[in-house]
Amino acid sequence: QQIINKNTWVDSIITTFNMDYFYEDTIEETLENVACHMKAVLTSDGTIYIKVKVGQIPLISKIFDKVGFRLVNILTIPIIGVHIPCHPKKYIDENLEYFLFFTHKEYPARYMNPVEHNENTCNCKFSANWTWFNGTLIDVYRMMMKISTNHSQVVLDPFMDSGDVGEAAILQDREFIGVEISRARFDDTRRRLQELGE
């Protein structure tokens, strides 16, 4: 199934893969198809951010590498609770949320330079290896948009669900494209985002 018209280019893709929704025996083929569609609509130096469970990191990294992306960063997020130190090259806690950052292999990740951590403001720190963030998911999405897009550029979420990425886009003054397979969920989310944007 087409995710979006391939003539439409977006500047950043932020989404969640819930592998429970896919058939286990065709998961690699399905993911590769999705990754190819993402690549088709992404601008040449755009970024893909994928929220995953720790056990899914190797498979998704392999699929995106196969279609021409490279993994440039992993963001670990303890959504609730105090900061848990993250050690390089070691998955330390199954309860943490993980974001994988992908970029086209032929383009440098210029926007991935570290930013200063401040306990009282953004509560985040990006690096070339492991990092952490103790804000809400909306805060995380807004920070990703701030790093990889500019004012009024386009963010795509091909698995929109309840529209948290869309809410972050509106708050961050970005354009948003959301795709959702459930018509009822799509209608509910569209109404929510239209009300938020008014």
Solvent accessible surface area in square Angstrom, and as a share of the most:
residue,aa,sasa,rsa
1,Q,173,0.77
2,Q,113,0.50
3,I,24,0.12
4,I,28,0.14
5,N,92,0.47
6,K,101,0.43
7,N,138,0.71
8,T,49,0.28
9,W,150,0.53
10,V,0,0.00
11,D,26,0.13
12,S,0,0.00
13,I,0,0.00
14,I,0,0.00
15,T,2,0.01
16,T,51,0.30
17,F,5,0.02
18,N,55,0.28
19,M,34,0.15
20,D,111,0.58
21,Y,178,0.68
22,F,45,0.19
23,Y,174,0.66
24,E,158,0.71
25,D,129,0.67
26,T,53,0.31
27,I,24,0.12
28,E,80,0.36
29,E,127,0.57
30,T,39,0.23
31,L,0,0.00
32,E,49,0.22
33,N,69,0.35
34,V,15,0.09
35,A,0,0.00
36,C,60,0.36
37,H,19,0.09
38,M,0,0.00
39,K,79,0.33
40,A,33,0.26
41,V,1,0.01
42,L,5,0.03
43,T,23,0.14
44,S,50,0.32
45,D,55,0.29
46,G,4,0.03
47,T,1,0.00
48,I,0,0.00
49,Y,1,0.00
50,I,0,0.00
51,K,32,0.14
52,V,6,0.03
53,K,127,0.54
54,V,10,0.06
55,G,67,0.64
56,Q,23,0.10
57,I,5,0.03
58,P,81,0.51
59,L,40,0.20
60,I,1,0.00
61,S,24,0.15
62,K,107,0.45
63,I,2,0.01
64,F,1,0.00
65,D,70,0.36
66,K,137,0.58
67,V,16,0.09
68,G,17,0.16
69,F,0,0.00
70,R,82,0.30
71,L,67,0.33
72,V,23,0.13
73,N,4,0.02
74,I,22,0.11
75,L,1,0.01
76,T,0,0.00
77,I,0,0.00
78,P,5,0.03
79,I,62,0.31
80,I,160,0.81
81,G,55,0.53
82,V,127,0.73
83,H,70,0.31
84,I,60,0.30
85,P,80,0.50
86,C,25,0.15
87,H,98,0.44
88,P,85,0.53
89,K,191,0.81
90,K,121,0.51
91,Y,102,0.39
92,I,48,0.24
93,D,42,0.22
94,E,138,0.62
95,N,137,0.70
96,L,10,0.05
97,E,51,0.23
98,Y,0,0.00
99,F,0,0.00
100,L,0,0.00
101,F,1,0.00
102,F,1,0.00
103,T,1,0.00
104,H,10,0.05
105,K,92,0.39
106,E,126,0.57
107,Y,69,0.26
108,P,73,0.46
109,A,24,0.19
110,R,134,0.49
111,Y,49,0.19
112,M,18,0.08
113,N,105,0.54
114,P,94,0.59
115,V,60,0.34
116,E,152,0.68
117,H,51,0.23
118,N,63,0.32
119,E,117,0.52
120,N,140,0.72
121,T,95,0.55
122,C,41,0.25
123,N,36,0.18
124,C,0,0.00
125,K,98,0.42
126,F,2,0.01
127,S,25,0.16
128,A,84,0.65
129,N,89,0.46
130,W,33,0.11
131,T,6,0.03
132,W,32,0.11
133,F,4,0.02
134,N,52,0.27
135,G,16,0.15
136,T,79,0.46
137,L,41,0.21
138,I,33,0.17
139,D,60,0.31
140,V,1,0.01
141,Y,11,0.04
142,R,83,0.30
143,M,27,0.12
144,M,1,0.00
145,M,0,0.00
146,K,126,0.54
147,I,32,0.16
148,S,21,0.14
149,T,4,0.02
150,N,102,0.52
151,H,127,0.57
152,S,50,0.32
153,Q,59,0.26
154,V,35,0.20
155,V,0,0.00
156,L,0,0.00
157,D,5,0.03
158,P,7,0.04
159,F,69,0.29
160,M,9,0.04
161,D,73,0.38
162,S,48,0.31
163,G,0,0.00
164,D,47,0.24
165,V,6,0.03
166,G,0,0.00
167,E,35,0.16
168,A,0,0.00
169,A,0,0.00
170,I,58,0.29
171,L,78,0.39
172,Q,36,0.16
173,D,77,0.40
174,R,31,0.11
175,E,97,0.43
176,F,47,0.20
177,I,45,0.23
178,G,19,0.18
179,V,42,0.24
180,E,36,0.16
181,I,157,0.79
182,S,45,0.29
183,R,159,0.58
184,A,71,0.55
185,R,97,0.35
186,F,47,0.20
187,D,31,0.16
188,D,75,0.39
189,T,3,0.02
190,R,106,0.39
191,R,129,0.47
192,R,81,0.29
193,L,19,0.09
194,Q,101,0.45
195,E,122,0.55
196,L,69,0.34
197,G,49,0.47
198,E,176,0.79
